[in-house]
Amino acid sequence: MSVPPRLAPAVLLLALSVLPCPSSWASASAPAADDIACPPAPHTRDDLAALAAAGFQPARGGDESAWIVRLLACAEDADPAIRDGVVFEAWQRWLRAGRVDPEILPGLARTLMARLAGPPDDDGFRHPFAALLLSELARADRLQPFLEAGQRRDLLDLAARWLPSVRDHRAWDPVEGWRHAVAHGADLVLQVGLHPQVDADGVRRLLDALASQVAPPGHAYRHGEPERLARAAVFLHGRGLLTETQWRDWLEGVSSPAPLADWPASFGSAAGQARRHNVLAFLHALAFAMRVQHGADSAQAALLDAQLRRLHGG
């Protein structure tokens, strides 16, 4: 999709309106790969590299609102220098600096929600980067609301359903770069959950989504996923919407050895050791973050210490 540099907001909205906008995100289909051209005509990959080299200052009278629509075509590109180094960097910089016309943001959200709710691509980049870009839109909506209440509820529902559905735990590859679906899903949960219109029930749903990926069966994390999950959990806890009993019950659930009989049994299999490794890493990250947030002698720190002692056999 190519958008001339100085299109008025109405034309940009029209450009977004032709992208999928289904009534049900559960049955939405993302654009087929054949329908997405990267680099977006008339630009070349050299133009994208030049945009990054120029500090994401569009050249020749271009503007960020037109470019941010163009760059959607490259959000799942196989080249990490484009996917991460141009698309995500541009989105994060421009949205956080308030350099994108707010009138086009709901359309961007609809497009990415459809992409995240639709089928994954064969290479595994589509969903993680849709979640990551949506996290930036959710952050922008919290600071300066632009979503309608119904669309915001749809986004919460999508975040709460998509993260537990992740089965592709590939993270970083020296050639292909990042996928990192769990970390990006945690970022989306965090930003969605911080919105003041998300109530206690919404926070519980999002915490349950995080819990689903604390220890995925048979997979041992090694690319920072426990820290990203823990960071999201700390911020959701910080909303202050859960009772202490609800928080304790959630913590008991994520700290459980199940389906193992107990934690000593974890040493009897590779899957058991992977579970112990993941839960231990998550609890250590959560305990550290809680100490930073509430103090070394806080009740939250003591509660997490008790769970850690149980894992260590104390």
N, C-alpha and C positions, 0 to 999 in steps of 0.2 A: 504494500500500500504506500503510495507516494503522495505527500501533502506539500504543496508549494509553501515557501518560507513564511509568507505573511498572510496566511489565510485568517479570515475573521473567525471568532469563536463559533458562530453558527455553522460555518463550513466544516470546522473540525468536528463539531457534534454530529454533523451528517456523516462524516467519514467513519466515526465510531459506530453510528447507528446501523451500518451494514454488517457489523460483526455480530456474532451470536448474542442474543439477549433472550434466553428461554424463560418460560414461566416457572420451570422447575429445575433447580441446579442439579438435582440428583440424576436427571436424565439428560443433562446438557451435553452437547458435543462441542469440543474445541474445534477450531478451524483445521481442516485437513492439512497435512504437511505440504501438499502440492499447491495449496492456496496461499502459502506464506513464502514470500521472497525475501531473502537476506543476502546481500544488502538491499535495502529498499530502493527501487529505481527513483531517480536517476543516479543514486550514489553508488560508490564503490567501497570496497573494504579499506582502501587507502583514505577515503573520506572519513570513515569511522575512526580510523587510527588518528587522523588529523584532528578530529573533534576532541579526542582524549588528550592529545599532545597540546592542544590549545587551552587546556584546563576547562574543557566543556563550555567554552564560549563559542556559540555558533557563528560561523563566518558568513560573509556576504549577505548580511541583513536577515539571516535566519533567526528564528526564535525557538525557545525551549518547548513551548506548547506544541508546535508543529513537529519538532524533533522527537518528543517523547512518544508521540503516536507512531512515528516512523520506526522507532527502535523496538516496538513490540514485535516486529517481524523477526528480530534477532535474539529474542529472549531465550530461545532454545537452540541457538546455533551451536554447532559442535566445537567451535574454536573458543577456548576459555578466555582468550584475550578480548574477544568480542562480547561473549555472554556475561562475563564477570567484569572485565576491564573497561568495557564501554557501556553496555546496557544498564547493569546494576549501578555502576558508579554514577552515571548520568542521572538515573532516576532518583537515587538517594540525595545527590547534591541539589538537584533542581527542586525536588519536593520539599526538602528540609529548608531550603532558602526561600521558599514561597515564589518560585520563578515560573510556575505553571498556572495557566488560566484555570481557576477553580471550576468553571463551567464544563470542562471536559473530564473532570475527575470521576464523576459517576459512570460515564461511559467506559473509561479505562477499567474501573472496578468491575463492571458487568462483563467486559471482555475477559479479564483474568479469572473471574469466578467461573465463567463457562469453561475456560481452559482447564482450570484445576478440577472441576467436576467431571470433565470429559475423560476420554481414554488417554493413557500415557503414550508418549512416543517410544519407539523402539530403543532409542539411546538412553532414555531415562532422564532427560534434562527438562522436559516440559513442565511437569508437576512441581519439582523443587523450586524452579525459578518463577513460576507463577505464584507460588506461596510466598517467596521472598519479596517479589514486587508488591504483592497484596499487603504484606506487612508494612511496607512504607506508605501505602495508601491508607491503611487503618490508622497508622500514626498520624498522618495528616488530617484525617477525619476527626480524630480525638482533639487535636489542637484547634482546628477550624472546621466544624462540621459541614459536610457537603452531601453525605448520604441521607436518604430518607430512612425513617425508622424501620420500615419493612426490609429495605436492602441491607441495613445494618444487622437485622436479625438473621437474614439469609447468610450473611458473611460469618456470623457467629456459628450458625448451624453447619456451614461448610467447614470451618476450621475444626469444629468439634468432631466432625465425621471423617474428615480426610486424614488427619494425623494418625488415628488408630488403624486406618486402612493401609498405611505404608508397609510394604514388604521389601522394597528395594533399599537396602541399607548401605549401598555404595556411597562413599564419601569423597575422598580425594584420590585422584589418579595423576601421576606425573606428566602424562601426555594430555589427557582429556580434562584435567582440572576437577572442579567440584561438581558434585550432584547434591549430596548432603540433605536429603529430604527431611530427616528427623530434625536436624538443627533449624532448617528453614521453617518447618511446621511449628516448632517451638517458638520461633520469632513471631510467626503469625498469631499464634495463641496469645502470646504476651501482649502484642499491640491491640488485638481485638478485646482482650480481657480488661485492659486499662480504661476503656471508654466508660465514662460515668453512667451511661444508660444501660450497661451490662449489670444485671442484678445478681443476687446470690445464687440463683439457679443456674444462670449462665456461667458464673465462676466455677461452680461445681462441675458442670459439663466440661469446661475447658481443663480443669485439673484432672478429671478422669481421662481426657485425651492425652495429657502429658504422661499420666501413669501407665497408659497402654504401651508406651515406648521406652520406659525405664529399663526394661530387661527383655528385649525381644528374643524369643526362643532360638537358641543355638548361635547367636551372634554376639561377639565381644566388641564393644566400642573401642575405638582408638583415635578418633579425630575430634575430641572435644564435645561429643553429643551430651554426656551427662551434665556438663557445665551449662549448656544452653537450655536443657530441660529444667535444671535447678533454678536458673535465673528467672525463667518464666514462672515457675512455681512460687518463688519468693515474691515476685511482683503481684501475682494473683492473691497470695496470702495477705500482702500489704493493703489490699483493698479494704480489709476489715469487715467483710461481709459474711464470713463463716464463723460459726461458733467454735469454741475450743474443742468440743466433742467431735464436730465434723472434721476439723483439721487433724485431730489425733487419729480418727478412724481412717482418713485418707493416708496418713503417714504409716499406719500399721499395714495398710494394704500394699503400699509400694515397697515396704520393708520385709514382706513375707517371703519365706523360702518356697512357698507353693509354686509348682506342683511337687517340690521335694518335701520329704517328711520333716526335715530340719536342715539347718545350715551345715552341720558336719557332713551330711549326705552329699553336699555339693562337690566334695573332693572325689567322688566316685565316678564322675563322667565329665567329658568335655563340656557338655551342655550345662551341667550343674556349675562348673567352674566359671563358665561365661556369665551365668546368671549372678553368681556371687560377685564377680568382678564388676558387673554393670551396676548392681544395687549399691555396692560399696562406694564406687566412684560417684554415683548420684548423691548418696547421703553425705559423703565428705564435701562435695560441692555445695550442697544445700546447707550443711552446718556452717561452713565458712561464710556463706552469704548471709545467713541469719545472724551470725556474730557481728558482721559488719553492720547489719541493719538494726539489731536490737541490743548489742553488747555481749561481751564474753560471758557474763553471768546471768544472761536472760533465761527465762523459762523455756523459750524456744530452743536455745542452745542446749540446755539440759535435756530436753525431750529428744533431740537428735543424738546427743551423746549416748542416751540409753539404747537407742536403736543400733548405733554403731557398736556398742559393747556386746550386744546380742550377736551381731555378725562375727565379731572377733572371738566369740566364745566366752565372754565375760558375764 
